[in-house]
Amino acid sequence: MSEKISSANGFVQRLMKKVPYTPAAPGLDDLKTSKANKGFSRLSFFKRRIKLKPNSSISIPLGFVLLFPSIVVLLILILVVKHPSSPGRILIPAGTPPSIRKISEKHDRVFATGCLNPEDAAKQPRANAAFVVLARNQELEGVIQSLKSIERHFNRWFHYPYVFLNDGEFTEEFKSGVQNYTSGKTEFGQIDPSMWGFPDWVDIEVAKEGIRKQGDAVIMYGGMESYHHMCRFYSGFFYKHELLDKYEWYWRLEPEIKYFCDITYDPFIEMARNNKTYGFTIAVKELKETVPNIFRYASAYKRKNKIKSQGLWEMFLEPPPEKAAEKKDNREKTFPNAILQTEVGHQNIEEIDPEDMEGEKYNMCHFWSNFEIARLDWFRSKEYEDFFQMMDHSGGFWMERVSFFVLEFANILTGVQWGDAPIHSLAAGALLAPKDIHYFRDFGYRHTTIQHCPANAPARQSPHIPYLEKTTLVEKERIEEDEYWANPDPPKENGVGCRCRCDTDIRDVEGKEGSCLAEWVEVAGGWASP
């Protein structure tokens, strides 16, 4: 029996040798182990360590060397997209607040965000309005610069008239020169001596001595007699000129100004439609040395006529000081008649600020009046006329008589003058409300070294409308100038401008120290974005 079994086993073994070998099917655990080994084998390539130097003991994984450049490229792309000047920034939410903050629309809003169709807007009825340019014959070149700018960006579509005023007589060269650059009607007028020069109630020699002192003190324009006359003319007379009698609105133009954005709507019509009285584009602080006591007279006018603030007056006030902590003792204040014999601070005597008026102090803010769009009937109103007459008779347009609270018997002449900007602004603060004022934030504008130029709106940007200025004789120069404006700045989040191209050599006034944008925002309803 055992022999049979042994013989059978031998037969099976011989048979197995003849049959091809087939391995057993792998189980699930075998498959997992096999895949893990293959994955480990692949990753091991990236885990290989590479020495930084041939003889160095420091090494880093090969995978890090290969991955690092990819990380750098990814970070660069993220930074480019989130950069404020990148067009892609408006498509991807940024983790930080936008560089341009929105202002509350409680009292005021931008009339048009981005571009409209100016040709459609120009088909609508015009306002009874004109540009007003105060200039002298020798300023022809600066006037032409301004005309070229306003025509390119606005008046080539709307054709509003111009009124040119001069304290002398315009030459034919000046008249023909400006008419080459204007698309609207032009009128030329001479200022009556009653509106220009010293009034009959002023001691002319004393006034001229005040002007000479300002020149000696190197106060800007202080030594120029014509500058003082100009400030007084724009404060209380320009709107009385016979050439302006027929107009309801005016837009002030200065020589040597520049506009940066296309204005594709009619600001006069929008001002009327929104019941606005006064429009500005820049608000800055005045030099303290040029307007001492101006606030005292303005505040006195307000109190004398029992005028209550409508919310705009506060724009021109220093913030109220924090209330002093209540004193522990309850000692009596020193009697008023002892002030002259007692040092400040003794027995609770508080130091008195000579510039305070009924607890209010001027913060030096004003609307920069070299650009303004306004209703002429407001300047012609009895309230404004009374305000101007009070300020005028103070003599502050040439010098001031400063009366100190202690030395009431001492009147001191000081070499300073008032400009028309604080006069217009304080009058507006006393007589108007925030809802009556419009901030032309969408207007790009520059005068001297101060400019405001808005970012372009993310939406509603229209293609450039060619404009080849006709009076330039060199064709190449005409084409190059138009090509310059055909390439506007990229849009930015919260931008409001239309086809703006801003000069980058001067910092925008909105972010500059000395700007009064924050004071305007405070009375206009606050910021609408962080």
Sequence and secondary structure as in RCSB ss.txt:
>XXXX:A:sequence
MSEKISSANGFVQRLMKKVPYTPAAPGLDDLKTSKANKGFSRLSFFKRRIKLKPNSSISIPLGFVLLFPSIVVLL
ILILVVKHPSSPGRILIPAGTPPSIRKISEKHDRVFATGCLNPEDAAKQPRANAAFVVLARNQELEGVIQSLKSI
ERHFNRWFHYPYVFLNDGEFTEEFKSGVQNYTSGKTEFGQIDPSMWGFPDWVDIEVAKEGIRKQGDAVIMYGGME
SYHHMCRFYSGFFYKHELLDKYEWYWRLEPEIKYFCDITYDPFIEMARNNKTYGFTIAVKELKETVPNIFRYASA
YKRKNKIKSQGLWEMFLEPPPEKAAEKKDNREKTFPNAILQTEVGHQNIEEIDPEDMEGEKYNMCHFWSNFEIAR
LDWFRSKEYEDFFQMMDHSGGFWMERVSFFVLEFANILTGVQWGDAPIHSLAAGALLAPKDIHYFRDFGYRHTTI
QHCPANAPARQSPHIPYLEKTTLVEKERIEEDEYWANPDPPKENGVGCRCRCDTDIRDVEGKEGSCLAEWVEVAG
GWASP
>XXXX:A:secstr
 HHHHHHHHHHHHHHHHHS        HHHHHHHHHHHHHHHHHHHH EEESSTT S EEEHHHHHHHHHHHHHH
HHHHHHHSTT GGGGTS  SS  SS  B  SS   S SS   HHHHTTS   SEEEEEE  GGGHHHHHHHHHHH
IIIIIHHH   EEEEESS   HHHHHHHHTS SS EEEEE  GGGSS  TTS HHHHHHHHHHHHHTT TTTT H
HHHHHHHHHHHTGGGSGGGTT SEEEEE TTEEE S   S HHHHHHHTT  EEES EEE  GGG TTHHHHHHH
HHHHTT    SSGGGGB          SS      GGGGGGS TTGGG     TT BTTB B  EEE TTS EEE
HHHHTSHHHHHHHHHHHTTTTTT EEEE SS TT EEEE     HHHHHHHHHHHH  GGGEEE TT  EEETTE
EE   B SS          SS S HHHHHHHHHHHTS   B TT  BSS    SSS  GGGSTTB HHHHHHHHT
 BS  
